[in-house]
Amino acid sequence: MQSDAVAEGDKVLIFDDLIATGGTVLAASTIVKELGASVAEVATLINLPDLQGSRKIQEAGIPVYSLMSYEGL
């Protein structure tokens, strides 16, 4: 992410193809916050809820929306 991609006070949507452990989204949200913006929500195509990533993101105070969830993998 470029340092001038967001500005202080911006609200950001993080869109990812897959949430597994949540590490990528949480790292991205840390960078966004360091730049003075906030993460409004996370959207993803696929969620793997058994790996607890979406739970970790929600516990960080970020709403998560997924198109599909695959459990029991």
C-alpha positions in Angstrom: 0.0 0.0 0.0 1.3 3.4 -0.9 1.6 5.9 2.0 -0.6 8.4 0.1 -3.3 5.9 -0.8 -5.4 7.1 2.2 -5.6 10.3 4.1 -6.3 11.0 7.7 -10.0 10.7 8.4 -10.8 8.5 5.4 -13.0 5.5 5.9 -11.7 2.4 4.1 -13.3 -0.8 2.8 -10.9 -3.7 2.7 -11.9 -6.2 0.1 -10.1 -9.6 0.0 -10.8 -12.8 -2.0 -10.5 -15.1 1.0 -10.5 -14.9 4.8 -8.7 -17.8 6.4 -6.8 -16.9 9.6 -7.4 -13.1 9.2 -3.8 -12.2 9.1 -3.8 -10.3 5.8 -6.9 -8.2 6.7 -5.6 -7.4 10.2 -2.2 -6.4 8.8 -3.9 -4.2 6.2 -6.1 -2.6 8.9 -3.1 -1.8 11.0 -1.5 0.0 8.1 -4.7 1.9 7.4 -4.9 3.0 11.0 -1.3 4.0 11.1 -2.0 6.4 8.2 -4.8 8.0 10.2 -7.8 6.4 8.4 -10.3 3.9 9.7 -11.6 0.6 8.4 -15.3 0.8 7.9 -15.8 -2.9 7.1 -14.3 -5.9 5.4 -15.8 -7.7 2.4 -14.7 -11.0 1.1 -15.8 -13.5 -1.5 -15.0 -16.6 0.6 -14.8 -17.1 4.4 -13.4 -20.2 6.1 -15.0 -19.7 9.5 -13.4 -22.9 11.0 -10.0 -21.1 10.9 -11.4 -18.2 13.1 -10.1 -15.4 10.9 -13.5 -13.6 10.6 -14.0 -13.9 14.3 -10.6 -12.2 15.0 -11.5 -9.4 12.6 -14.8 -8.8 14.2 -13.2 -8.9 17.7 -11.0 -6.0 16.4 -14.2 -4.1 15.9 -14.5 -4.4 12.1 -17.7 -5.8 10.5 -17.1 -8.7 8.1 -19.3 -9.5 5.1 -18.8 -12.6 3.0 -20.4 -13.9 -0.2 -19.8 -17.6 0.7 -18.7 -19.6 3.7 -17.2 -23.0 3.7 -17.2 -24.9 7.0 -15.7 -28.2 7.9 -12.7 -28.0 5.6 
